[in-house]
Every structure is written in structure tokens, then in C-alpha cells.
């Protein structure tokens, strides 16, 4: 089967991936995981923190990315992911993720002194750090 579409993954800081060939794609959204296949319908959806998996098929490698909140737009032959943060699994610095997890958990210990916005911010940091650590452990070679 030829590649059905391409995927762009963008953050405010960088282009994480551009024109990544895909036969299928798993996207974490706020309503659950979306499995995108050939001839998919057009969709715009909010992202949830999670793993975005691009399956390239026989000719292209499968690739896995951490993504945090944002949006994705699925069109005929193009998927555009606009995430707050994203990185490919082989780019994850596990030690940095562990430090970030510890720092965020420490901040949450004093939750009664945090504003609602700060509470959400540190909860998201915990979720992102745990995801990065889990992804790195799952995809070790």
C-alpha cells in the first residue's frame, strides 16, 4: 500500500517533522485516540498529552512523538499537528524528564499555595514528564 498521506508536526519553537510519510496514524485527542487511515474524513480536534505514532508502512519507518496540548487538522492527504511541545522518542532526555517530574511533583506538594492556573501548569508538567519517561523506556533498543 502506498503512503496515504503526510504528517507535519509543529510547535511554537520548531518544526518537529515535515512531510512524514504515513499509511496510518494514532493521535491522542481530548475525546480519545484517533486512528487515521487512508481516505479519512476531514477533522479538526484538540490534542491531549500523549504519544502520536506515525506508521510509515513497508518503505518508511514507524515514528513516535510525544505531544502535549494543541490541535490537529486532518485533510485529504495532509495531517497537521500543532502541539505546545513535541519531540521524537529518540530525542527524549530521560534524566531531564526525571528532574522535571521531581520539580513539578515538589511544586504540587504545596498545592494549597498555588493558584488554579499554577496547579494546572504543574499537573501538565507531571503528565508530560511521565509520558516522556514511559516512551523512552518502551522504545529502548
FENFEN-V343237 format. One record per pair of residues at least 4 apart in sequence whose ideal C-beta (glycine too) atoms are under 7 Angstrom apart, sorted by sequence separation. I is the first residue (numbers start at 1). J is the second residue. D is the distance in whole Angstrom. If there is no record, write none. Layout:
BEGIN
I	J	D
I	J	D
END
This chain:
BEGIN
36	40	5
56	60	3
87	91	4
93	97	6
94	98	6
95	99	7
96	100	6
97	101	6
98	102	6
99	103	6
100	104	6
101	105	6
102	106	6
103	107	7
104	108	6
105	109	7
110	114	7
114	118	4
115	119	7
116	120	7
117	121	6
118	122	6
119	123	6
120	124	6
121	125	7
122	126	7
123	127	7
124	128	6
125	129	6
126	130	6
127	131	6
128	132	6
129	133	6
130	134	6
131	135	6
132	136	6
133	137	6
134	138	6
135	139	6
136	140	7
10	15	6
11	16	6
28	33	6
29	34	6
56	61	5
74	79	5
87	92	6
92	97	6
114	119	5
10	16	7
27	33	7
56	62	6
9	16	4
26	33	6
27	34	5
55	62	5
56	63	7
72	79	7
73	80	5
9	17	4
54	62	7
72	80	7
111	119	6
8	17	7
26	35	6
27	36	6
53	62	7
54	63	5
72	81	5
7	17	7
8	18	5
8	19	7
24	35	7
25	36	4
34	45	7
53	64	5
70	81	7
71	82	5
24	36	6
70	82	5
6	19	5
7	20	4
24	37	5
51	64	6
52	65	5
70	83	4
6	20	6
31	45	7
67	81	6
70	84	5
108	122	5
6	21	6
7	22	5
51	66	6
52	67	5
68	83	6
69	84	5
107	122	5
108	123	7
6	22	7
29	45	5
30	46	5
67	83	4
68	84	5
5	22	6
29	46	6
50	67	7
68	85	5
3	21	4
4	22	7
7	25	6
29	47	6
30	48	5
104	122	5
108	126	7
3	22	6
4	23	6
28	47	6
29	48	6
49	68	5
67	86	5
3	23	6
28	48	5
47	67	6
49	69	6
66	86	6
65	86	5
66	87	6
104	125	4
105	126	6
1	23	6
28	50	3
47	69	6
65	87	7
104	126	5
28	51	7
47	70	4
65	88	5
28	52	7
47	71	6
27	52	6
46	71	6
47	72	6
63	88	6
64	89	4
100	125	6
101	126	6
104	129	6
26	52	7
45	71	7
26	53	4
44	71	6
45	72	6
25	53	7
101	129	4
25	54	5
44	73	5
52	81	6
100	129	4
101	130	6
25	55	7
24	55	5
43	74	4
22	54	5
23	55	6
42	74	6
97	129	5
101	133	7
4	37	7
22	55	6
23	56	7
42	75	6
4	38	4
20	54	5
22	56	6
23	57	4
40	74	6
21	56	5
97	132	4
98	133	6
47	83	6
97	133	5
36	74	6
21	60	5
28	67	7
94	133	6
92	132	5
94	136	5
20	63	6
36	79	6
85	128	7
92	135	6
92	136	4
27	72	6
89	135	5
7	54	5
89	136	7
16	65	7
89	139	5
3	57	6
25	79	6
1	57	6
9	65	6
68	124	7
3	60	7
68	128	5
66	131	5
66	132	5
66	135	6
16	86	5
6	77	7
10	81	7
16	87	7
64	135	7
5	77	5
6	78	6
7	79	5
8	80	5
9	81	5
10	82	5
11	83	5
16	88	7
5	78	6
8	81	7
11	84	7
5	79	6
7	81	7
9	83	7
11	85	6
11	86	5
49	124	7
64	139	6
9	86	5
49	127	5
49	128	6
51	131	7
50	131	7
49	131	6
51	135	6
END
